[in-house]
Amino acid sequence: MRDLRFEVLRKEDMNALSRELSRAGIMNRTREEVTPDISHYVVVEGTYAELVEKAAGIGPLGENLDELKLSFQEIMENWEPGQEKELDELLDESDLGRLLVLKALMESGQVVEEDGKLVLVKEPVLDNLKVELRFPIEVVEEYIEELEKHFETRMITEYVMEKRYFVEVVEVDRELIETALEIAGEYATEESVTEAMFDGIARSVLAGVVVKLAEKHGKKKELIEALLEREPIVVESGGGRLNVYFDEDAVEDFLKELQRLGYLKIKGNRVWV
């Protein structure tokens, strides 16, 4: 069974988080992994007018075209032919539409770069602008047939190999887990802290149930059977509910972990607290 895991973005943060946890008396270990990130995209291209004409009923395409039109209007609002603009005047990091519009304008020769600045050569017409739109395949999966029917689509797959850094907490005690979550909030990604919060609650509650049942059932087989009969274990908290599910193999591994942490003693088929 995997330990409680926090992901950080840098090796320095991994080491710093591990030190902070150790100072708080929380057992932990660092882990580095090289993992692939694979993404699939469907690409549609054509002039803006062509895309609009055939976009009916294809929700994601229509939404992207509306955003593209707005980005075009914002870029052209105060830009006259012959006028120079700095790139950061035209781009907003959060607006992919502006980047697509600028790319299309430069590829069509209507915008050129001179001395590190962008110059508008002539007044562009949005309908004539050739654009390329790409969509994560999961976003347009239900529209694939329509897209292929009306457009010449192509697929792009991006494979990114990246180094990832983790700090794993080897604890099931609720107070120690809560302390670990508080410390990790300064270093780890928000997503991994949220996931670890639910993982930690589930692990601590499951550990408490196992220890309580072990006081009644001295044989491992009986203990596992009693635990499986209680599945799922329900945790009510803050108006929400967490359902904890598990299978026999996972329980076997969890018992070994509780033994390593000193909560149980297991020898053969005998179990005691």
N, C-alpha and C positions, 0 to 999 in steps of 0.2 A: 504494500500500500504506500502510495506517494505521501511524503511529508507535506506539511503546510508550506506553501511556496509563495515567495514574493519575487516579482521580476523588477529589475532595475535597468537603467539604460546604459550605465557605464561601469567598468570594472572598479573604478575608484569608489563609486556609490555602493557597490556590492561589498567591498571590504569594510567601508565605513559602517554600513548597516549591520554587518556581522559583528563588528567590535561593539557597537551600541547594545546589541542584543546580549552579547556575552557579559557585558558590564552589568546588565539587569538580571543576570543569572538565568538567562534563557538559552537552552541548548540549541545550537544551530550549525549548519554547515553551508559552505558556498558551492555553487555548481555553475560551470560554464558549458554551453552547448552550441554547436553549429547546426542551425536548422534551415531548411528551405522554406521560402514563402512563395507559393505558386498562385498566380492570379490569371484568370481567363477573361478576355474582353471580346465583344462583338463590335466591329467597326463599320460605320455607315458613312458614306461621303457623297457629295454632290453640291450643287449650288443651293443657297438658302431657299430659293423659290422652289426648286425641285423637291427638296426635303419637306417643305411645308405642304406642297400639293399632295404628297403621298403619306403624310403623317397621321391622317385621320384614323382614330381607333387604336393608335399605338401610343399609350400614355406617356412612357418615359421619353420618347422622341419628341412629342409635343411640348413637354415640360422643358426639355433642353433647348428647344428652338425658341421658346418664349424668353428663357434666361439669356440666350445668345442675342436676341433682339434688344433686350434691355441693356446688355453690356455694350453693344454697338452704339446705341443712342447715347450712353454715358460717355463713351470715348470720343464721339464725334461732336458732342455738345459745344465745346469751346475749342475746336481745332480747325483752323482754316488751312487751305492748300498753301504750301510754302513755309508754314509755321513749324518751328522746332519744339520738341517736347522731351523732357527727361523721362526715362523709362519708369521711374517710380511715381511720376505724375499720372501715368496711364494704367499702371498695374496695381491690383489689390491682391495680396497673397491668398486671400480667402475666395477670390472670384476667378474660377477656372474659365468662365465665359469670356472675360477680358483677354486672357492669354490666348484663347482660341481665335478671337477676333483679330488680335494683333498678328498672330501667326499667319492667318489667311490674308490679311492686308499686305504683309511683307512678301509672302509667296506670290501674290498677284502683282507685285511691283508698285502698289499704290502707296506704300510706306517704305522708305529707305533709311538706312543708318548712315549718318554723317558725323564724324568726329565724336562718336559716342552718344549721339542724340538721334532721335527718330524724327523724320521729316515727312509730312503728309504731301505726297506729290500731286494728287488730284482728289476731288470729292468722290468718295466711293458710293456705290449703290449696294445696299444690303442684299437684295434679291440676286444679284450677279456674283456675290462673293462665294467662292468655293470653300466649303468647310468640311472638316473631318470630325465626326463625333464617335466616341467609343464608350461602351457601356459594360460594366461588370456583367458577366453572363447570367448571374443569379437575378439581376434586376430586370432583364428582358427575356428571361427563359420562356415565359408564356406567350411572348410575341415573336419568337424566332421564325415561325412559318410565315407570318405577315411580313417581317423584315426581308426574308429571303425572296418572297414573292414580288416585292416592290423595289428592292434595291440589290445592288451587287455587294453583298456583305463579305467580310473576311474576319478571320479569327486571329487575335494576337494573344500569345501566352507569355507572361513575364515570370521568370524564375530568378529569385533573389536569394543568395546564400548569405546568411547573416549570423554574427556571433551574438548570443543572448546570455544574460547574466542573471543568476537567481540566488536567493538566500532561502534555505529550507529550515524551518523551525521544527525541532524534534520534541514537541510537547503536546499533551492533550489536556492539561490543566486549564480551566476556563480563565482564571485570573492571569496566568502567564500568557495565554493567547491574546487576551485583551491588551496586555502591556505590549506585546509584540506588534499588534495592529497599530497601536498608538505610535510606537517608534518608527515602524515601517512607513507610516504616512508621510514622513519627511524625505523618504528616499525612493520608495517603490512607485510603480505606475498605479494610477487610480484603479484601473481595471483589475490588476492583480491583487490589490488590497481589498477590493470589494469581493472578489472570488474567495480570497483567503478568509474573509470574515465569515462567510457562510460555511466554508470548509471547516474553520475552527469551531464554530458553534456545533456543527454536526458531529465532529470528532469528539468534542468534550462531552456532549450529551450521550453519544454512543458509548464512550468509555465509562461514564457513570452508570449506565444501564447494565453494561457487561459486569462491572465490579459488583453491583447489587445482586445480579443473578448468580454470580459465582459464589456468593455467600450461601445460596440455597442449593446450588447444583455443583457437586464436587467432581463430577466427571465431565471432561471436555465435550464429549458427544452430546450429553444431556444439556450442557450449557449452550451449545450452538443451536440445538433444536429449540430450546426455550427462547433464544434470541430471534430465530427465524419466525417463530410463531407471533412475535410482537411487531414484525415488519408491516407497514412502515412505522418508525418512531416519529411522532409528531411533536414539533416544537412551536408553541404559540408565543409570539413576541411582537409588541408594538403594533397590534392590529393586523399582523401578517402571520403566515404559517409556513414552516419549513418541514417538509416530509423527507425523512431519511430512509433510503432504501439500500439494501446490500444483499449479496449472495453468499453462499457458503464459503467459497474460496476467499472472498474478501474478508470474511469474518476470521478465517484461519490466520491470514496475514496480520489482521488487527490484533488478535490475541498474542501473537509473537511480539508485536510492537509494544503492547502493554506489559509483557513480561520483561522486555529490554528496559522499559522505563520504571520497572519495579512495582507496578500495580498488581500484578498477578505472579503466581508461581505455577509452572506447568511441567509435569513430568509424566511422560507417557500419556495416559488418558485421564490422569488426575489433575485437578485444578484447585488451587486455594488462594485466598487473599492474604 
